[in-house]
Every structure is written in C-alpha cells, then in structure tokens.
C-alpha cells in the first residue's frame, strides 16, 4: 500500500511540472531560402521548421560589404565588424538581433557579437 501511494504521489508531481522551451529570438531566412524561427540564446541556437512568414527588412543603419558588417548609429562613426565568412541577405531578426545567413548578429553598445547559426548547405 505504501508503494502504491508513493508511486501515485510521484506520478502526480511529475504530471504537474510545466515544460520549458527555449526563448524565440526572431525569424531568419536560411541558406536554402526558407524562413524559420530561431530559438535559444547566444551561441546555442535551434532553428524551427520552415514556415510561411514575413522577413523584416534590414535596418537602414546596417549593411554588409564583402565579409564585413558595417554599423552606423546616430552621429557616431561607422563600426566595421569582420564576419567569419561570406554572408547573405542582411535583415532584422528580432529585438537587438540582425541575421545574415549563416550568421546571427547580436547588437551591443560597442558594436556586435557574431554567432554562426546551425544551417546546412551554407558555403563556408
């Protein structure tokens, strides 16, 4: 009887737990041109399945030149951040984030941090 009560109690406790999912960072166009949601935190990303979503345009104060991200904020001088490889299609990914397949770019007060997204088929 004790074992039954213990098993029943543990079952109820386990059933009451809520699931936790990674935060959604935004939307990205992958190297194959499909639009996907990006989940996770800086450096640990997961791409959702392809969806039919609208990709936000690139901000006016950012552009890609060859393998360099160029940022211009207010009256400040341009900041040039080297990318680890070729990037395509700069666009706004989510609050504080830009995307240029295969990279996610977190905007910071003094420039940006560049992360590689887990995308297959991207030229290295």
C-alpha positions in Angstrom: 0.0 0.0 0.0 2.9 2.3 0.8 4.5 1.7 -2.6 1.2 2.4 -4.4 0.8 5.7 -2.5 4.4 6.7 -3.3 4.1 5.9 -7.0 0.8 7.7 -7.2 2.3 10.8 -5.5 5.4 10.8 -7.7 3.2 10.4 -10.8 1.1 13.4 -9.8 4.2 15.5 -9.1 5.7 14.7 -12.5 2.4 15.4 -14.3 2.2 18.8 -12.7 5.5 20.1 -14.0 5.4 22.5 -16.8 7.6 22.2 -19.9 10.2 24.8 -20.5 11.1 25.8 -24.0 14.0 28.0 -25.3 13.1 31.7 -26.0 12.4 32.7 -29.5 14.9 35.2 -30.8 13.3 36.0 -34.1 13.0 35.0 -37.7 15.7 34.1 -40.2 16.0 33.2 -43.9 18.2 30.1 -44.1 20.8 29.3 -46.8 18.2 27.4 -48.8 15.9 30.5 -48.8 13.4 29.0 -46.3 12.1 31.1 -43.5 12.5 29.7 -40.0 12.1 30.8 -36.4 15.3 30.9 -34.3 15.1 29.7 -30.7 17.8 29.7 -28.0 20.4 32.1 -26.5 23.6 33.5 -27.9 25.8 30.6 -29.1 23.1 27.8 -28.6 20.6 28.2 -31.3 17.9 25.9 -32.7 16.0 26.5 -35.9 12.3 25.7 -36.2 10.7 24.1 -39.2 10.2 26.1 -42.4 7.2 28.5 -42.2 5.4 30.9 -44.4 6.4 34.1 -42.5 7.4 37.7 -43.4 11.0 38.5 -43.0 11.6 42.0 -41.6 13.8 44.2 -43.8 17.4 45.2 -42.9 17.7 48.4 -40.7 18.9 51.5 -42.6 21.9 51.8 -40.3 23.5 48.4 -41.2 24.9 46.8 -44.3 27.2 44.0 -45.4 30.3 44.8 -47.5 32.0 41.6 -48.6 32.8 39.8 -45.3 32.3 42.9 -43.1 29.2 44.2 -41.2 29.1 48.0 -41.3 27.0 49.7 -38.5 26.3 53.4 -38.2 24.5 54.6 -35.1 23.3 58.2 -34.8 26.2 60.7 -35.1 28.9 58.0 -34.4 31.5 56.9 -36.9 30.9 53.6 -38.7 31.8 50.4 -36.9 33.2 47.7 -39.1 32.8 44.2 -37.7 34.6 41.4 -39.6 32.4 38.3 -40.3 34.0 34.8 -40.2 32.8 34.1 -43.8 30.5 35.2 -46.6 27.1 36.3 -45.5 23.9 36.9 -47.5 20.6 38.8 -47.1 21.0 41.1 -44.1 17.7 41.5 -42.3 16.3 42.3 -38.8 15.9 39.0 -36.9 14.4 40.2 -33.6 14.8 42.8 -30.9 18.6 43.5 -30.7 19.4 41.0 -33.4 20.3 41.0 -37.1 20.7 38.0 -39.4 22.8 37.4 -42.5 22.8 33.7 -43.3 24.5 31.8 -41.9 25.2 34.3 -39.0 23.1 35.7 -36.2 24.4 39.1 -35.0 23.7 40.4 -31.5 23.9 44.2 -31.4 25.8 45.6 -28.4 26.5 49.1 -27.1 30.0 49.0 -28.6 29.3 47.0 -31.8 28.1 43.5 -32.3 28.8 39.8 -31.5 28.6 37.4 -34.4 27.4 33.8 -34.0 27.1 31.0 -36.5 23.6 29.6 -37.0 23.2 25.8 -37.4 22.3 25.9 -41.1 23.1 23.2 -43.6 24.1 23.9 -47.1 25.8 27.2 -46.4 29.1 28.0 -48.1 31.9 28.2 -45.5 
